[in-house]
């Protein structure tokens, strides 16, 4: 099969990889029908994580082609959406809603790589969720978004306790931040303030439900949020970047007693303990337990109640993955869909 591999910084290649097969009785093999490039893929792409010869990709939808002997919820031919973290969905951690920290957790990006034609999915009963039937081609991109970017934005909004009568501030106008806007709107937020300096992303943020779009960053953004909230700050803040500057901006934008949902992969983020002590805020985040939300998100998409597919602004064949990475790295694309 063909698959994407990162050979070194900014060196994306599409090569022949070994076809996956059943290894454990809890495995399933799927034929991937769509995959995409994630903003988090750009960290190793840029050389931040010192990765070499790494299989790439962790967002995927597909069709089951083979199942292990212990699979009980799936059949060959099922259309499925999978989480970017493997989970059994039965351990105590999973049952508490934190499947991304399952006792069998395994990051799909590190060992499986779903920017490919096929993939072996361990603990398939717990990781994959069937769609109600064969999806119309028009909603496949939306189902693909549920695999990570939508699920991550949704978790950020839930972690920030976005809801009715709440003001939500969103730090980050990338794909996850935009999905956080969509999620906050669906959860009933009264006001949604997003930080963005890009006209196309500003327009999409408004389409997803943003009421205020601010070009300010850092302390200027914080001051503007407080100005818009009678000096209090936002009830809920979504941090969707992962840099020290973004985290500080998020932390300072929330009011005392408020909640910050952070899902940007943290790079060199440090929180001064004395400042945090006097902030009196709630922090909740990390790798999103997408599996918790997949059934609900799939149904919302299936019923055409949400359309997260609009976050994809460039579609390329798998063989052109290198161009997709370059486009996202150069901010010519927000999120790239790879057709298989």
KOLMI-879458 format. One record per residue: residue in one letter; x, y, z of N, C-alpha, C in turn. Coordinates in steps of 0.1 Angstrom, whole numbers, padded with zeros to 4 digits, always signed. Layout:
# KOLMI-879458
AXYZXYZXYZ/...
# end
This chain:
# KOLMI-879458
X+0008-0012+0000+0000+0000+0000+0009+0012+0000/X+0003+0024-0003+0010+0037-0003+0007+0044+0010/X+0017+0050+0015+0016+0057+0028+0026+0069+0029/X+0022+0078+0038+0031+0090+0040+0041+0088+0051/X+0053+0091+0049+0064+0090+0058+0072+0103+0059/X+0075+0107+0071+0083+0119+0073+0098+0114+0075/X+0106+0116+0065+0120+0112+0066+0129+0121+0074/X+0125+0133+0076+0133+0143+0083+0126+0156+0082/X+0131+0167+0088+0124+0180+0087+0120+0184+0073/X+0107+0186+0071+0102+0191+0058+0104+0181+0046/X+0107+0169+0050+0109+0158+0040+0098+0148+0040/X+0087+0151+0034+0075+0142+0033+0076+0134+0020/X+0075+0121+0022+0075+0112+0010+0063+0102+0011/X+0058+0098+0000+0048+0088-0001+0054+0076-0007/X+0054+0065+0001+0062+0053-0003+0053+0041-0002/X+0059+0030-0007+0052+0017-0005+0055+0012+0009/X+0044+0010+0016+0045+0004+0030+0038-0010+0030/X+0042-0018+0039+0037-0031+0040+0022-0031+0043/X+0014-0039+0036+0000-0040+0039-0003-0045+0053/X-0012-0038+0060-0015-0043+0074-0023-0056+0074/X-0021-0064+0084-0028-0076+0086-0032-0077+0101/X-0041-0086+0104-0045-0089+0117-0034-0095+0125/X-0030-0089+0137-0020-0094+0145-0026-0099+0158/X-0035-0091+0164-0042-0096+0177-0056-0098+0173/X-0063-0107+0181-0077-0110+0178-0087-0098+0180/X-0081-0087+0187-0090-0075+0189-0087-0065+0178/X-0079-0068+0167-0076-0059+0156-0087-0059+0146/X-0087-0048+0138-0095-0047+0126-0086-0040+0116/X-0087-0044+0103-0080-0037+0092-0091-0029+0085/X-0088-0016+0082-0097-0008+0074-0091-0003+0062/X-0099-0001+0051-0095+0006+0039-0099+0020+0042/X-0089+0029+0042-0091+0043+0045-0097+0050+0032/X-0108+0057+0035-0115+0064+0024-0112+0079+0023/X-0107+0084+0035-0103+0098+0035-0094+0100+0047/X-0085+0109+0046-0076+0112+0057-0072+0127+0056/X-0064+0132+0064-0060+0146+0063-0048+0149+0071/X-0043+0162+0070-0032+0167+0077-0036+0175+0089/X-0030+0173+0100-0034+0180+0113-0023+0190+0116/X-0028+0201+0122-0018+0211+0127-0007+0205+0135/X-0011+0195+0143+0000+0189+0152+0010+0181+0143/X+0007+0178+0131+0017+0171+0122+0028+0181+0118/X+0025+0194+0120+0035+0204+0116+0047+0205+0126/X+0044+0200+0138+0055+0201+0148+0067+0192+0144/X+0064+0179+0141+0075+0171+0136+0080+0175+0122/X+0071+0179+0114+0074+0184+0100+0085+0195+0101/X+0083+0204+0110+0092+0215+0111+0105+0212+0119/X+0106+0199+0124+0118+0195+0131+0118+0197+0146/X+0106+0201+0151+0105+0204+0165+0107+0192+0174/X+0102+0180+0168+0102+0168+0176+0113+0158+0172/X+0122+0162+0164+0134+0154+0160+0129+0140+0155/X+0119+0140+0146+0114+0127+0141+0120+0124+0127/X+0123+0111+0126+0128+0106+0113+0122+0093+0110/X+0119+0091+0097+0112+0079+0092+0100+0076+0101/X+0092+0086+0102+0079+0084+0110+0067+0083+0101/X+0059+0073+0104+0047+0072+0096+0038+0083+0101/X+0030+0089+0092+0022+0101+0095+0007+0098+0094/X+0000+0107+0101-0015+0106+0100-0022+0100+0112/X-0033+0106+0117-0040+0100+0128-0055+0103+0127/X-0059+0109+0116-0074+0112+0114-0078+0104+0102/X-0090+0097+0103-0093+0087+0093-0108+0083+0094/X-0113+0080+0082-0126+0073+0081-0123+0062+0071/X-0131+0051+0072-0128+0040+0063-0139+0029+0063/X-0135+0018+0057-0144+0007+0056-0137-0006+0062/X-0143-0013+0070-0137-0025+0076-0135-0036+0065/X-0123-0041+0064-0120-0051+0054-0116-0065+0061/X-0113-0065+0073-0109-0077+0080-0110-0075+0095/X-0115-0085+0102-0116-0084+0117-0110-0096+0124/X-0105-0093+0136-0100-0104+0144-0111-0112+0150/X-0107-0124+0156-0117-0133+0161-0124-0128+0173/X-0119-0118+0181-0125-0113+0193-0134-0101+0190/X-0135-0096+0178-0143-0084+0175-0158-0088+0176/X-0165-0079+0183-0179-0082+0186-0188-0071+0180/X-0184-0059+0178-0193-0048+0174-0191-0044+0159/X-0182-0050+0152-0179-0046+0138-0180-0058+0129/X-0183-0055+0116-0184-0065+0106-0176-0060+0094/X-0172-0069+0086-0165-0065+0073-0176-0057+0065/X-0172-0046+0060-0181-0037+0052-0186-0026+0060/X-0185-0025+0073-0190-0014+0081-0181-0002+0078/X-0188+0010+0077-0182+0023+0075-0179+0028+0089/X-0167+0033+0092-0163+0036+0106-0156+0049+0106/X-0156+0055+0118-0148+0067+0121-0140+0063+0133/X-0127+0066+0134-0119+0062+0145-0113+0074+0152/X-0109+0072+0164-0102+0082+0172-0087+0082+0169/X-0081+0093+0172-0066+0094+0170-0058+0087+0181/X-0065+0082+0191-0059+0074+0202-0066+0061+0203/X-0058+0050+0203-0064+0037+0205-0069+0036+0219/X-0081+0029+0221-0086+0027+0234-0095+0015+0234/X-0095+0008+0246-0104-0004+0246-0119+0000+0250/X-0121+0013+0255-0134+0018+0259-0141+0010+0270/X-0133+0002+0277-0139-0006+0288-0132-0004+0301/X-0119+0000+0301-0112+0002+0314-0119+0013+0322/X-0115+0014+0334-0121+0025+0343-0118+0039+0338/X-0107+0041+0332-0104+0054+0327-0113+0058+0315/X-0114+0048+0306-0123+0050+0295-0137+0052+0300/X-0142+0044+0309-0156+0046+0314-0158+0059+0321/X-0147+0065+0326-0149+0079+0331-0149+0090+0321/X-0146+0086+0308-0147+0095+0297-0134+0100+0292/X-0123+0093+0296-0109+0098+0292-0102+0087+0284/X-0108+0084+0273-0103+0073+0265-0089+0076+0259/X-0085+0088+0258-0072+0091+0254-0061+0088+0264/X-0065+0084+0276-0056+0079+0286-0059+0065+0290/X-0065+0058+0281-0068+0044+0283-0056+0036+0287/X-0058+0025+0295-0046+0017+0299-0039+0011+0287/X-0046+0010+0276-0040+0005+0263-0038+0016+0253/X-0038+0029+0258-0037+0040+0249-0024+0039+0240/X-0026+0043+0227-0015+0043+0217-0019+0053+0207/X-0010+0062+0205-0012+0073+0195-0011+0067+0181/X-0022+0069+0173-0022+0064+0160-0011+0070+0151/X-0007+0083+0154+0003+0089+0146+0017+0083+0147/X+0019+0077+0159+0033+0073+0162+0036+0059+0156/X+0026+0050+0156+0029+0036+0153+0020+0031+0141/X+0009+0038+0138+0001+0032+0127+0001+0041+0114/X-0001+0054+0116+0000+0063+0104-0012+0061+0095/X-0022+0069+0095-0034+0067+0087-0034+0076+0075/X-0023+0083+0072-0022+0089+0058-0017+0078+0049/X-0026+0069+0046-0022+0057+0039-0035+0051+0033/X-0033+0040+0026-0045+0034+0020-0052+0024+0029/X-0045+0018+0038-0051+0009+0048-0044+0011+0061/X-0051+0006+0072-0045+0007+0085-0050-0005+0094/X-0041-0010+0102-0045-0019+0113-0049-0011+0125/X-0061-0013+0131-0065-0006+0142-0066-0016+0154/X-0058-0015+0164-0059-0023+0176-0071-0019+0184/X-0075-0029+0193-0087-0026+0201-0098-0019+0193/X-0101-0025+0182-0110-0019+0172-0124-0017+0178/X-0129-0026+0186-0142-0025+0192-0143-0012+0200/X-0132-0008+0207-0132+0004+0215-0128+0016+0208/X-0122+0015+0197-0116+0027+0190-0125+0032+0178/X-0131+0022+0171-0139+0026+0159-0154+0027+0163/X-0160+0036+0156-0175+0038+0158-0181+0037+0144/X-0191+0028+0143-0198+0027+0130-0207+0039+0127/X-0208+0042+0115-0218+0052+0110-0231+0045+0109/X-0243+0052+0109-0256+0045+0107-0258+0037+0095/X-0250+0040+0085-0250+0033+0072-0239+0038+0063/X-0240+0035+0050-0230+0040+0041-0232+0055+0040/X-0222+0063+0043-0224+0078+0043-0224+0083+0028/X-0232+0094+0026-0232+0101+0014-0218+0107+0012/X-0212+0107+0000-0199+0113-0001-0198+0127+0004/X-0208+0135+0003-0208+0149+0007-0205+0151+0022/X-0208+0141+0031-0206+0142+0045-0193+0135+0050/X-0186+0128+0041-0174+0121+0045-0164+0131+0051/X-0161+0143+0045-0152+0152+0051-0156+0156+0065/X-0169+0158+0068-0173+0161+0081-0171+0150+0091/X-0173+0137+0086-0171+0126+0095-0156+0125+0098/X-0148+0128+0088-0133+0128+0090-0129+0138+0100/X-0135+0150+0100-0132+0160+0110-0135+0155+0124/X-0146+0147+0126-0149+0142+0139-0138+0133+0145/X-0130+0127+0136-0119+0118+0141-0109+0125+0150/X-0107+0138+0148-0098+0145+0157-0102+0160+0158/X-0101+0168+0147-0101+0182+0148-0115+0187+0154/X-0126+0181+0150-0139+0185+0156-0139+0179+0170/X-0136+0167+0172-0136+0161+0186-0127+0168+0196/X-0116+0173+0191-0107+0181+0199-0112+0195+0203/X-0118+0201+0193-0124+0214+0195-0136+0213+0205/X-0143+0202+0203-0155+0199+0212-0150+0197+0226/X-0140+0189+0228-0135+0186+0241-0130+0199+0248/X-0123+0208+0240-0119+0221+0245-0131+0229+0250/X-0142+0229+0243-0153+0237+0247-0160+0230+0260/X-0160+0217+0260-0166+0210+0272-0157+0213+0284/X-0144+0212+0282-0134+0214+0293-0135+0228+0298/X-0138+0237+0289-0139+0251+0293-0153+0254+0299/X-0162+0244+0299-0176+0245+0304-0183+0256+0296/X-0181+0257+0283-0189+0265+0275-0204+0261+0275/X-0213+0271+0275-0227+0268+0276-0236+0280+0276/X-0249+0278+0279-0258+0290+0279-0254+0301+0288/X-0256+0313+0284-0253+0325+0292-0238+0327+0295/X-0230+0320+0287-0215+0321+0289-0209+0329+0278/X-0198+0336+0281-0190+0342+0271-0177+0333+0270/X-0174+0329+0257-0163+0320+0254-0153+0328+0246/X-0141+0328+0250-0130+0333+0242-0122+0322+0236/X-0118+0323+0223-0110+0313+0217-0097+0318+0212/X-0086+0313+0217-0073+0317+0214-0068+0307+0204/X-0066+0311+0191-0061+0303+0180-0072+0302+0170/X-0068+0305+0157-0078+0305+0146-0075+0294+0136/X-0067+0284+0141-0064+0273+0132-0077+0264+0132/X-0075+0252+0126-0087+0243+0125-0093+0239+0138/X-0085+0237+0149-0090+0233+0162-0097+0245+0168/X-0091+0256+0167-0098+0268+0173-0111+0271+0166/X-0112+0269+0153-0125+0271+0146-0135+0261+0150/X-0130+0248+0152-0140+0238+0157-0144+0241+0171/X-0136+0247+0179-0140+0252+0192-0151+0262+0191/X-0150+0271+0181-0161+0280+0179-0174+0273+0176/X-0173+0264+0167-0185+0256+0163-0191+0249+0175/X-0182+0243+0183-0187+0235+0195-0193+0244+0205/X-0187+0256+0208-0192+0265+0218-0206+0270+0214/X-0208+0272+0201-0221+0276+0196-0231+0265+0198/X-0227+0253+0194-0236+0241+0196-0240+0239+0211/X-0231+0242+0220-0233+0241+0234-0241+0252+0240/X-0244+0262+0232-0253+0273+0236-0247+0285+0241/X-0234+0287+0239-0227+0299+0244-0234+0312+0238/X-0235+0322+0247-0242+0334+0243-0233+0343+0235/X-0220+0344+0238-0210+0352+0231-0198+0345+0229/X-0192+0345+0217-0180+0338+0213-0170+0348+0207/X-0159+0350+0214-0149+0360+0210-0137+0352+0205/X-0132+0354+0193-0121+0347+0187-0110+0356+0183/X-0098+0351+0185-0086+0359+0182-0081+0354+0168/X-0081+0364+0158-0077+0360+0144-0073+0373+0137/X-0063+0371+0128-0058+0381+0120-0059+0378+0105/X-0066+0367+0102-0067+0362+0088-0081+0363+0083/X-0083+0370+0072-0097+0373+0068-0105+0361+0065/X-0099+0350+0059-0106+0338+0056-0110+0331+0068/X-0102+0330+0078-0105+0324+0090-0115+0332+0099/X-0114+0345+0098-0123+0353+0105-0137+0351+0099/X-0138+0350+0086-0152+0347+0080-0157+0334+0084/X-0149+0324+0084-0153+0310+0088-0157+0310+0103/X-0149+0317+0111-0153+0318+0126-0167+0324+0127/X-0170+0334+0120-0183+0340+0121-0194+0331+0116/X-0191+0323+0106-0200+0314+0100-0203+0303+0111/X-0193+0299+0118-0195+0288+0128-0201+0294+0141/X-0202+0307+0143-0209+0312+0154-0202+0323+0162/X-0190+0327+0158-0183+0338+0166-0191+0351+0165/X-0192+0358+0176-0199+0371+0177-0190+0382+0176/X-0177+0380+0180-0167+0390+0180-0154+0385+0175/X-0147+0391+0166-0134+0387+0160-0124+0398+0163/X-0114+0395+0171-0104+0404+0175-0090+0402+0168/X-0084+0412+0163-0071+0410+0157-0060+0411+0167/X-0063+0416+0179-0054+0418+0190-0048+0405+0195/X-0036+0406+0200-0030+0394+0206-0024+0398+0220/X-0020+0388+0228-0013+0391+0240-0022+0399+0249/X-0015+0409+0256-0022+0417+0266-0032+0426+0260/X-0031+0429+0247-0041+0437+0240-0054+0429+0238/X-0052+0417+0235-0064+0408+0234-0071+0407+0248/X-0063+0404+0258-0068+0403+0272-0076+0415+0275/X-0070+0427+0273-0077+0440+0276-0090+0441+0269/X-0090+0437+0256-0102+0438+0248-0113+0429+0253/X-0109+0417+0257-0119+0407+0262-0125+0413+0275/X-0117+0418+0283-0122+0424+0296-0131+0436+0293/X-0128+0444+0283-0136+0455+0279-0150+0450+0275/X-0150+0439+0268-0163+0434+0263-0171+0426+0273/X-0165+0424+0285-0172+0416+0295-0172+0424+0308/X-0173+0437+0307-0175+0446+0319-0164+0444+0329/X-0152+0441+0324-0140+0440+0332-0138+0427+0338/X-0147+0417+0337-0146+0405+0343-0136+0395+0337/X-0137+0394+0323-0130+0384+0316-0141+0373+0312/X-0137+0364+0303-0146+0354+0298-0149+0343+0308/X-0161+0338+0307-0164+0326+0316-0155+0314+0312/X-0153+0313+0299-0147+0301+0293-0137+0305+0283/X-0125+0299+0283-0115+0302+0273-0110+0289+0267/X-0109+0288+0254-0104+0277+0246-0090+0280+0242/X-0080+0273+0246-0066+0275+0241-0063+0264+0231/X-0060+0268+0218-0059+0258+0208-0046+0260+0200/X-0036+0264+0206-0023+0266+0200-0012+0258+0206/X-0009+0260+0219+0001+0253+0226+0014+0260+0228/X+0015+0273+0225+0027+0280+0227+0026+0288+0240/X+0037+0292+0246+0037+0299+0259+0028+0312+0258/X+0030+0319+0246+0022+0331+0245+0007+0329+0244/X+0003+0318+0237-0011+0315+0236-0017+0311+0249/X-0009+0303+0257-0014+0298+0270-0016+0310+0279/X-0006+0319+0280-0007+0331+0288-0019+0339+0284/X-0021+0341+0271-0032+0349+0267-0045+0343+0271/X-0046+0330+0270-0058+0323+0275-0060+0324+0290/X-0050+0322+0297-0051+0322+0312-0055+0336+0317/X-0050+0346+0311-0053+0360+0315-0066+0365+0310/X-0072+0358+0301-0085+0362+0295-0097+0357+0303/X-0095+0347+0311-0106+0341+0319-0108+0348+0332/X-0120+0349+0336-0124+0356+0349-0121+0347+0361/X-0119+0352+0372-0117+0344+0384-0129+0334+0385/X-0126+0321+0388-0136+0311+0388-0139+0305+0375/X-0134+0311+0364-0137+0306+0351-0129+0294+0347/X-0131+0289+0335-0125+0276+0330-0117+0278+0317/X-0105+0273+0317-0097+0272+0305-0096+0258+0300/X-0101+0255+0288-0099+0242+0281-0087+0243+0272/X-0077+0236+0275-0065+0237+0266-0062+0224+0259/X-0061+0225+0246-0059+0213+0237-0048+0215+0227/X-0041+0227+0227-0030+0228+0219-0018+0220+0225/X-0011+0213+0216+0000+0205+0222+0011+0214+0227/X+0013+0213+0240+0022+0223+0247+0036+0221+0243/X+0042+0232+0240+0056+0233+0237+0062+0244+0245/X+0070+0241+0255+0077+0250+0264+0067+0259+0272/X+0055+0254+0275+0046+0262+0283+0049+0260+0297/X+0051+0271+0304+0053+0271+0319+0044+0281+0325/X+0038+0277+0337+0029+0285+0344+0035+0289+0357/X+0038+0302+0360+0043+0306+0373+0034+0302+0384/X+0038+0294+0393+0029+0289+0404+0023+0300+0412/X+0031+0311+0415+0025+0322+0423+0014+0329+0416/X+0015+0331+0402+0005+0337+0395-0008+0328+0394/X-0005+0315+0392-0016+0306+0391-0024+0305+0404/X-0017+0306+0415-0023+0305+0428-0034+0316+0430/X-0030+0328+0425-0039+0340+0427-0049+0341+0416/X-0047+0334+0405-0057+0335+0394-0071+0329+0398/X-0071+0319+0406-0083+0312+0410-0091+0308+0398/X-0085+0300+0389-0092+0295+0377-0091+0280+0376/X-0099+0274+0367-0099+0260+0365-0091+0258+0352/X-0082+0248+0352-0075+0244+0340-0079+0229+0337/X-0083+0226+0325-0087+0212+0321-0083+0210+0306/X-0076+0200+0303-0073+0198+0289-0063+0186+0287/X-0057+0186+0276-0048+0176+0272-0053+0169+0259/X-0047+0157+0255-0052+0150+0243-0067+0147+0244/X-0074+0151+0235-0089+0150+0236-0093+0136+0236/X-0102+0132+0245-0109+0119+0245-0120+0118+0234/X-0115+0119+0222-0125+0120+0210-0135+0108+0211/X-0131+0097+0215-0140+0085+0215-0152+0088+0223/X-0151+0096+0234-0162+0099+0242-0173+0106+0234/X-0169+0114+0224-0179+0123+0217-0183+0117+0204/X-0176+0107+0199-0178+0103+0185-0193+0099+0182/X-0200+0091+0190-0213+0088+0187-0222+0100+0185/X-0221+0110+0194-0229+0122+0193-0225+0130+0181/X-0212+0132+0178-0208+0140+0167-0212+0134+0154/X-0210+0120+0153-0214+0113+0140-0229+0116+0138/X-0238+0115+0148-0252+0117+0146-0255+0131+0142/X-0249+0141+0148-0251+0155+0144-0247+0157+0130/X-0236+0151+0125-0232+0152+0111-0242+0145+0102/X-0246+0133+0106-0255+0124+0098-0268+0132+0096/X-0273+0139+0107-0286+0146+0106-0284+0160+0100/X-0272+0163+0095-0269+0176+0089-0272+0188+0098/X-0269+0186+0111-0271+0197+0120-0258+0205+0122/X-0247+0199+0119-0234+0207+0118-0226+0203+0106/X-0218+0212+0101-0210+0209+0089-0196+0214+0091/X-0188+0206+0099-0174+0209+0101-0165+0208+0089/X-0170+0202+0078-0162+0200+0066-0157+0213+0061/X-0163+0225+0064-0159+0237+0059-0145+0241+0064/X-0140+0234+0074-0126+0237+0079-0116+0233+0069/X-0119+0223+0060-0110+0219+0049-0111+0229+0038/X-0099+0235+0035-0099+0245+0024-0090+0241+0013/X-0085+0229+0013-0076+0224+0002-0078+0208+0002/X-0080+0203-0009-0081+0188-0011-0071+0184-0021/X-0063+0173-0018-0053+0168-0026-0053+0153-0026/X-0048+0146-0036-0047+0132-0035-0035+0128-0026/X-0036+0116-0020-0026+0112-0011-0012+0114-0017/X-0010+0111-0029+0003+0112-0035+0009+0126-0035/X+0001+0136-0033+0005+0150-0032+0006+0155-0018/X+0008+0146-0008+0008+0150+0006+0019+0160+0009/X+0030+0159+0002+0041+0169+0005+0036+0183+0002/X+0029+0185-0009+0023+0198-0012+0013+0203-0001/X+0006+0193+0004-0004+0197+0015+0003+0202+0027/X+0014+0195+0031+0022+0199+0043+0028+0213+0041/X+0033+0215+0029+0039+0228+0026+0029+0239+0026/X+0017+0236+0021+0006+0246+0021+0002+0250+0035/X+0001+0240+0044-0003+0243+0058+0009+0250+0065/X+0021+0246+0063+0033+0252+0069+0034+0267+0065/X+0030+0270+0053+0031+0284+0048+0018+0291+0050/X+0009+0285+0057-0004+0291+0061-0012+0295+0048/X-0010+0288+0037-0018+0289+0025-0031+0281+0026/X-0031+0272+0036-0043+0263+0038-0044+0262+0053/X-0057+0261+0058-0060+0259+0072-0059+0244+0075/X-0065+0236+0067-0065+0222+0069-0067+0215+0055/X-0058+0204+0053-0058+0198+0040-0064+0184+0041/X-0074+0181+0032-0080+0168+0031-0072+0160+0020/X-0069+0148+0024-0062+0139+0014-0071+0128+0010/X-0073+0127-0003-0082+0117-0009-0074+0105-0011/X-0080+0093-0009-0073+0080-0010-0080+0072-0021/
# end
